[in-house]
Amino acid sequence: MPQFIYRAVTQEGEELKGELEARDSQGVVRQLQGKGLIPLLVEPAGAKSDLASFLKLEPGGKSKQQRVLQFTQDLAELMRAGLSLDRALQIISKVNEDPEQRALLKRIEEGVQRGRSLSHALKEQDGLFSPFYVSMIHAAETAGSLAEGLRDMAFYLERSRALREKVLSALLYPMILLFVAILSLVVILTYVIPQFEQLFADMGEALPLPTRVVMAVADFVRLFGPWILIALVVAGLMFRQRLKQAEVRLRWDGMILHLPLVGGLIQRMETARFSRSLGTLLHGGVPMVNALQIARGTLVNQHLASLVAQVTDGVREGRRLGEPLQATGEFPPLAIQMIQVGEETGQLDEMLLKVAELYDREVGLNIQRMLTILEPLLIVGLGLLIAGIIMSILVAIMSINELPL
């Protein structure tokens, strides 16, 4: 049977770590609960990233998102096990090895002990917890189901992290390949080609045309390459500053949505993000208008965010969600149809989460298809460029023997 690593705590707050054999992770959870333990982490043994997290090899190296996710998962598990909020916070603080996170937990714990709600205590933590997160917790507190709200929040954060990591992992290899290709060409043009200049110096116009072109490109890169690089960096910084202007960012994001391939991919990613945010908020009991305003803040594309603001106005006027979404013309038709079905059946929150799952999978498939085409193109293109440079040099060397003595 497969091995699983676990991290659990006793009712007194003592942390335990180890490995267990079971058919699946639920089997490990049942074994731990049978021993009176509260499981915090159960993962398959052997995964490098999971093992590093389990052993806490880099306790200070966690990102803000990872810290929030870990806090939410731990607090949800402890409260579902029947512990009170302040006791759960004490246990999490006690077993945490990250000094920065322990200080954060202490501040939250002190806020709760002063009689403030968890959502109010989280709101005071210098923006670490987003308005979406705070609103979700506040809705769960109002409904008297904080443990359930924390579980839904942990699920949302985990799915968002999985989608983000899937995109980054998929793009990592092509980016490395592109970097190596550019670096190889720069080395060839600035170091290798100049070695042949003295050899070909006396040939002048007798050099074959491809060789003269390659030599000219090499001279250009060697003389102006650093200045071009500096100009590109400066232009990039200036463009980044321009994007901070609301009108410029709005036009840019609107243009991106209509680019071939990339536009459709961004549209699906944003649809998944928006649907999951809105569905999670509605499931937690947040009113529709408030949920739309909060979910709008989770969108990266400002053009779509501005359209959601228009949709919010339509819903405030008494219209259903699907109608104003369809009027924008920027959301996928299938997503709108599913949302309309959810409204008709009274299961809008569940249907929004299904839309998010659907477009998560579609984004993954689209990225995989794009990379299936892009990777061979990069390899073949690099090979052809290097082969062309080498052939131009070989042709020139061979033509030396044809020169008149």
Phi and psi in degrees as a GROMACS rama.xvg file:
@    title "Ramachandran Plot"
@    xaxis  label "Phi"
@    yaxis  label "Psi"
@TYPE xy
-68.1199  152.797  PRO-2
-94.6325  143.364  GLN-3
-128.752  140.341  PHE-4
-93.0221  146.971  ILE-5
-138.544  157.127  TYR-6
-134.328  124.512  ARG-7
-142.255  166.326  ALA-8
-130.695  152.566  VAL-9
-83.9755  172.415  THR-10
-62.8358  -23.5264  GLN-11
-85.9589  -7.33065  GLU-12
99.514  5.99516  GLY-13
-76.7993  131.602  GLU-14
-89.1679  137.341  GLU-15
-127.674  142.062  LEU-16
-131.49  154.102  LYS-17
170.807  -167.167  GLY-18
-127.596  145.735  GLU-19
-139.107  152.799  LEU-20
-96.831  136.55  GLU-21
-163.623  165.339  ALA-22
-69.9334  -36.1362  ARG-23
-153.392  179.398  ASP-24
-64.7509  -32.2199  SER-25
-65.0971  -33.2337  GLN-26
-63.0415  -38.6689  GLY-27
-65.138  -43.4665  VAL-28
-59.0012  -43.8326  VAL-29
-64.6916  -39.7328  ARG-30
-62.5522  -43.4198  GLN-31
-66.0977  -43.1878  LEU-32
-65.6507  -33.2064  GLN-33
-64.15  -25.0999  GLY-34
-91.853  4.76035  LYS-35
81.4445  17.84  GLY-36
-99.7113  156.855  LEU-37
-108.822  108.958  ILE-38
-71.8877  134.473  PRO-39
-108.405  -32.784  LEU-40
-146.302  129.264  LEU-41
-136.411  115.284  VAL-42
-138.234  150.933  GLU-43
-60.939  136.448  PRO-44
-71.9041  148.413  ALA-45
106.605  -21.3842  GLY-46
-76.5483  121.813  ALA-47
-59.3353  -45.5883  LYS-48
-66.8733  -40.9477  SER-49
-66.7412  -39.484  ASP-50
-64.958  -40.9505  LEU-51
-62.8732  -41.0467  ALA-52
-65.4361  -40.1267  SER-53
-63.6916  -44.3907  PHE-54
-79.4357  -10.3938  LEU-55
55.615  51.3315  LYS-56
-67.1847  -28.1711  LEU-57
-129.309  70.7947  GLU-58
-60.9149  -26.8255  PRO-59
-95.9817  1.84175  GLY-60
-96.3392  7.26586  GLY-61
-77.0612  144.325  LYS-62
-79.4849  171.382  SER-63
-59.2799  -43.8227  LYS-64
-63.7936  -39.4348  GLN-65
-65.9045  -39.7107  GLN-66
-63.6996  -44.7474  ARG-67
-64.0274  -43.2656  VAL-68
-62.1945  -45.8792  LEU-69
-62.9959  -42.6466  GLN-70
-60.4589  -45.0467  PHE-71
-65.5622  -44.641  THR-72
-62.0279  -46.2225  GLN-73
-64.644  -45.5829  ASP-74
-65.2374  -39.0409  LEU-75
-62.4205  -45.3564  ALA-76
-63.7553  -42.7498  GLU-77
-67.1051  -40.638  LEU-78
-72.959  -33.502  MET-79
-67.2715  -24.6057  ARG-80
-79.5307  -1.93513  ALA-81
101.489  4.4966  GLY-82
-79.7424  150.965  LEU-83
-72.2845  163.693  SER-84
-62.5321  -48.1183  LEU-85
-66.7444  -35.3609  ASP-86
-67.5992  -39.6774  ARG-87
-63.0863  -41.211  ALA-88
-64.8784  -37.933  LEU-89
-62.6183  -43.0289  GLN-90
-66.4952  -44.098  ILE-91
-61.3198  -42.3674  ILE-92
-64.7378  -37.7253  SER-93
-67.8429  -39.494  LYS-94
-89.6776  -8.69041  VAL-95
-79.5267  135.151  ASN-96
-100.948  -4.45147  GLU-97
-88.5671  113.936  ASP-98
-57.3096  -39.827  PRO-99
-64.2693  -42.1163  GLU-100
-72.3378  -33.4451  GLN-101
-64.0788  -38.2851  ARG-102
-64.6874  -40.9352  ALA-103
-61.6926  -46.8594  LEU-104
-62.3536  -36.3066  LEU-105
-63.5706  -42.2449  LYS-106
-63.9608  -42.2353  ARG-107
-64.4664  -43.9919  ILE-108
-60.8351  -42.3321  GLU-109
-65.0234  -38.261  GLU-110
-63.4519  -41.5959  GLY-111
-67.2084  -39.408  VAL-112
-67.3886  -23.9917  GLN-113
-80.736  1.3268  ARG-114
98.5473  3.22402  GLY-115
-81.4308  154.667  ARG-116
-72.7968  161.003  SER-117
-61.7955  -42.3015  LEU-118
-61.6338  -38.3976  SER-119
-67.4565  -40.4018  HIS-120
-65.9431  -37.2264  ALA-121
-69.6208  -35.362  LEU-122
-64.6661  -24.6717  LYS-123
-83.0885  -1.17221  GLU-124
-91.1283  49.1727  GLN-125
52.4466  40.1163  ASP-126
75.8183  9.40416  GLY-127
-64.2093  -37.2051  LEU-128
-101.138  124.644  PHE-129
-68.1544  159.888  SER-130
-56.029  -34.5967  PRO-131
-60.0139  -47.6936  PHE-132
-62.8764  -48.7634  TYR-133
-62.2783  -41.6446  VAL-134
-64.9784  -38.9689  SER-135
-63.6088  -44.0925  MET-136
-67.4388  -39.6535  ILE-137
-62.5333  -42.178  HIS-138
-63.9594  -39.555  ALA-139
-65.7893  -39.4073  ALA-140
-64.3372  -42.0049  GLU-141
-62.7141  -38.2979  THR-142
-81.4721  -5.37242  ALA-143
72.814  25.1904  GLY-144
-132.428  58.5686  SER-145
-63.1867  -42.221  LEU-146
-60.4706  -42.0361  ALA-147
-66.6815  -41.0236  GLU-148
-64.1682  -39.2852  GLY-149
-65.0091  -39.0781  LEU-150
-64.2488  -44.1573  ARG-151
-62.8337  -38.9478  ASP-152
-66.2552  -40.7707  MET-153
-63.5014  -39.7243  ALA-154
-64.4445  -42.5268  PHE-155
-61.129  -47.5438  TYR-156
-64.229  -39.0866  LEU-157
-65.2465  -42.6837  GLU-158
-67.5719  -40.2009  ARG-159
-64.0959  -42.1302  SER-160
-63.9733  -40.93  ARG-161
-62.9891  -42.4874  ALA-162
-65.2645  -42.9595  LEU-163
-63.4782  -43.6237  ARG-164
-68.9655  -33.5745  GLU-165
-63.0137  -43.49  LYS-166
-65.7966  -46.4573  VAL-167
-64.4832  -41.0973  LEU-168
-65.2635  -39.2738  SER-169
-66.6191  -33.7222  ALA-170
-86.3016  -12.7043  LEU-171
-63.0066  -49.3851  LEU-172
-64.1379  -47.2649  TYR-173
-59.4007  -36.3769  PRO-174
-67.0218  -40.5642  MET-175
-64.2864  -42.5235  ILE-176
-62.5016  -42.7043  LEU-177
-65.6424  -40.7884  LEU-178
-62.4396  -45.1725  PHE-179
-63.1834  -39.5263  VAL-180
-62.5638  -46.7836  ALA-181
-64.7566  -43.0193  ILE-182
-62.8419  -40.839  LEU-183
-62.4375  -43.492  SER-184
-65.6787  -40.5144  LEU-185
-62.8924  -43.1073  VAL-186
-63.3585  -43.579  VAL-187
-63.6459  -44.6121  ILE-188
-75.174  -31.6429  LEU-189
-98.1234  -17.4874  THR-190
-121.252  -47.4257  TYR-191
-74.0327  -50.7398  VAL-192
-60.998  -42.5723  ILE-193
-59.5446  -21.1964  PRO-194
-65.7019  -23.159  GLN-195
-94.4807  -6.57389  PHE-196
-61.5925  -43.3984  GLU-197
-63.809  -38.2786  GLN-198
-61.7698  -38.4966  LEU-199
-96.3146  3.8979  PHE-200
-59.4628  -37.98  ALA-201
-82.8556  -8.29493  ASP-202
-81.7376  -30.3694  MET-203
57.0618  -129.161  GLY-204
-69.2004  -9.25552  GLU-205
-74.4619  -13.1979  ALA-206
-61.9192  140.952  LEU-207
-59.6885  150.422  PRO-208
-56.2702  -46.9038  LEU-209
-57.1178  -37.3617  PRO-210
-68.7048  -41.8843  THR-211
-62.654  -38.1549  ARG-212
-64.0876  -46.3968  VAL-213
-62.7233  -42.8015  VAL-214
-64.2752  -38.5221  MET-215
-66.7995  -41.5999  ALA-216
-63.2613  -41.8021  VAL-217
-62.2615  -43.4184  ALA-218
-62.6297  -42.3762  ASP-219
-62.5723  -46.4896  PHE-220
-63.5939  -41.1304  VAL-221
-67.3724  -38.7074  ARG-222
-82.6467  -42.6688  LEU-223
-110.78  -6.29221  PHE-224
-54.3161  -50.809  GLY-225
-59.8719  -38.8712  PRO-226
-68.4586  -36.8626  TRP-227
-64.5111  -41.5216  ILE-228
-62.6181  -43.8105  LEU-229
-62.6909  -42.1799  ILE-230
-62.1626  -39.8761  ALA-231
-65.714  -41.4208  LEU-232
-63.4317  -45.8023  VAL-233
-62.4011  -43.8239  VAL-234
-62.1543  -40.0109  ALA-235
-63.5024  -41.9475  GLY-236
-66.2389  -39.8728  LEU-237
-65.7617  -40.6392  MET-238
-65.2566  -38.362  PHE-239
-63.0935  -40.1562  ARG-240
-64.7489  -39.77  GLN-241
-63.5025  -35.7322  ARG-242
-66.6768  -16.6481  LEU-243
-74.1424  -14.5279  LYS-244
-79.3887  129.851  GLN-245
-56.9367  -45.0704  ALA-246
-66.5505  -41.8743  GLU-247
-65.0655  -44.8602  VAL-248
-62.3496  -38.2843  ARG-249
-63.8862  -45.8791  LEU-250
-66.341  -41.385  ARG-251
-63.4892  -46.5747  TRP-252
-65.703  -34.9149  ASP-253
-66.5596  -38.1072  GLY-254
-67.2909  -39.8226  MET-255
-60.2957  -37.4053  ILE-256
-62.9815  -20.146  LEU-257
-106.328  9.07094  HIS-258
-74.2298  146.447  LEU-259
-61.4891  142.413  PRO-260
65.2413  -62.2706  LEU-261
-64.8909  -40.6703  VAL-262
-60.8825  -46.4317  GLY-263
-63.5821  -36.8735  GLY-264
-66.4899  -44.6157  LEU-265
-64.4766  -39.8536  ILE-266
-58.6224  -44.0499  GLN-267
-69.0193  -39.4995  ARG-268
-62.7051  -44.2047  MET-269
-68.8609  -35.0183  GLU-270
-63.2658  -43.0222  THR-271
-62.181  -44.4002  ALA-272
-64.6261  -46.1886  ARG-273
-64.5462  -44.6556  PHE-274
-64.6411  -42.1958  SER-275
-66.9512  -41.8253  ARG-276
-62.6945  -50.0572  SER-277
-66.0602  -43.1185  LEU-278
-62.6886  -40.8603  GLY-279
-65.9993  -41.1947  THR-280
-65.8595  -44.9152  LEU-281
-64.6249  -39.7296  LEU-282
-63.6236  -30.9279  HIS-283
-81.9919  -3.48325  GLY-284
97.9215  11.0428  GLY-285
-76.5692  133.277  VAL-286
-58.0844  152.958  PRO-287
-56.9193  -49.6352  MET-288
-62.6531  -46.0193  VAL-289
-63.1041  -39.9951  ASN-290
-63.418  -39.8618  ALA-291
-65.0027  -41.3159  LEU-292
-63.7579  -39.3501  GLN-293
-73.2874  -44.9157  ILE-294
-62.3543  -31.1917  ALA-295
-60.2328  -35.5808  ARG-296
-69.9802  -15.1223  GLY-297
-85.5065  -10.0597  THR-298
-77.8823  138.805  LEU-299
-86.8316  -40.4364  VAL-300
-75.266  114.431  ASN-301
-71.4174  -24.6416  GLN-302
-65.4115  -45.8253  HIS-303
-66.7034  -35.5549  LEU-304
-62.9188  -38.8063  ALA-305
-66.9667  -33.9651  SER-306
-69.9867  -36.6605  LEU-307
-64.9509  -32.3971  VAL-308
-62.1597  -39.5136  ALA-309
-66.0447  -39.5474  GLN-310
-61.8782  -40.4501  VAL-311
-61.1598  -41.1399  THR-312
-62.12  -40.1863  ASP-313
-64.452  -42.4433  GLY-314
-66.0437  -36.933  VAL-315
-63.6077  -29.3836  ARG-316
-81.195  -2.42721  GLU-317
107.154  2.98333  GLY-318
-83.2972  156.446  ARG-319
-74.1398  162.462  ARG-320
-66.8043  -41.8194  LEU-321
-62.4159  -36.4897  GLY-322
-64.9847  -54.8132  GLU-323
-66.6542  -29.2693  PRO-324
-62.9986  -42.6518  LEU-325
-65.7374  -34.2354  GLN-326
-66.7129  -24.6671  ALA-327
-67.5107  -31.9542  THR-328
73.3546  9.5278  GLY-329
-113.573  -6.05224  GLU-330
-103.844  145.15  PHE-331
-58.153  137.505  PRO-332
-57.745  -39.5565  PRO-333
-62.0769  -41.7413  LEU-334
-62.2151  -41.7947  ALA-335
-64.9668  -42.1299  ILE-336
-62.4321  -41.9086  GLN-337
-64.9675  -38.9578  MET-338
-64.2336  -42.276  ILE-339
-63.4109  -39.0904  GLN-340
-63.5105  -41.0907  VAL-341
-62.1606  -38.1785  GLY-342
-66.6131  -40.4947  GLU-343
-67.7897  -33.1311  GLU-344
-93.0872  -4.58252  THR-345
75.7007  20.3608  GLY-346
-125.018  48.0687  GLN-347
-63.6411  -41.6297  LEU-348
-62.1511  -44.0744  ASP-349
-65.9294  -38.8792  GLU-350
-68.4675  -35.9413  MET-351
-63.1994  -39.7973  LEU-352
-67.4438  -33.7744  LEU-353
-68.2454  -38.0419  LYS-354
-60.2565  -43.0643  VAL-355
-62.2025  -43.7966  ALA-356
-63.22  -42.4898  GLU-357
-59.8005  -47.0297  LEU-358
-79.4629  -22.898  TYR-359
-59.7145  -48.7603  ASP-360
-64.6392  -39.9633  ARG-361
-66.5047  -38.7143  GLU-362
-61.7327  -44.9595  VAL-363
-59.8359  -43.4155  GLY-364
-66.674  -42.3354  LEU-365
-64.1806  -41.3907  ASN-366
-63.512  -43.0937  ILE-367
-62.0679  -40.7821  GLN-368
-66.0325  -42.5318  ARG-369
-62.4315  -41.4819  MET-370
-71.2726  -30.9255  LEU-371
-60.3242  -31.9661  THR-372
-87.1611  -40.6746  ILE-373
-68.4011  -42.7953  LEU-374
-61.2723  -49.7172  GLU-375
-61.7015  -36.0774  PRO-376
-62.8719  -42.5223  LEU-377
-63.3473  -44.5882  LEU-378
-64.9171  -47.2264  ILE-379
-65.0478  -42.4859  VAL-380
-61.9448  -44.2413  GLY-381
-62.6116  -42.9295  LEU-382
-61.812  -41.765  GLY-383
-66.5612  -40.4396  LEU-384
-63.09  -48.5224  LEU-385
-65.5198  -41.0497  ILE-386
-62.0963  -39.9563  ALA-387
-63.9934  -41.7498  GLY-388
-62.9553  -45.8602  ILE-389
-63.3025  -42.4694  ILE-390
-64.8274  -37.3903  MET-391
-64.4263  -35.8068  SER-392
-70.445  -43.5901  ILE-393
-63.8417  -39.4376  LEU-394
-63.2463  -40.8049  VAL-395
-66.2294  -40.5065  ALA-396
-64.1126  -42.8796  ILE-397
-66.6257  -30.9593  MET-398
-75.8678  -15.1176  SER-399
-60.1235  -39.1448  ILE-400
-67.0411  -17.2026  ASN-401
-91.8658  -5.99166  GLU-402
-67.9819  142.969  LEU-403
-68.4519  138.609  PRO-404
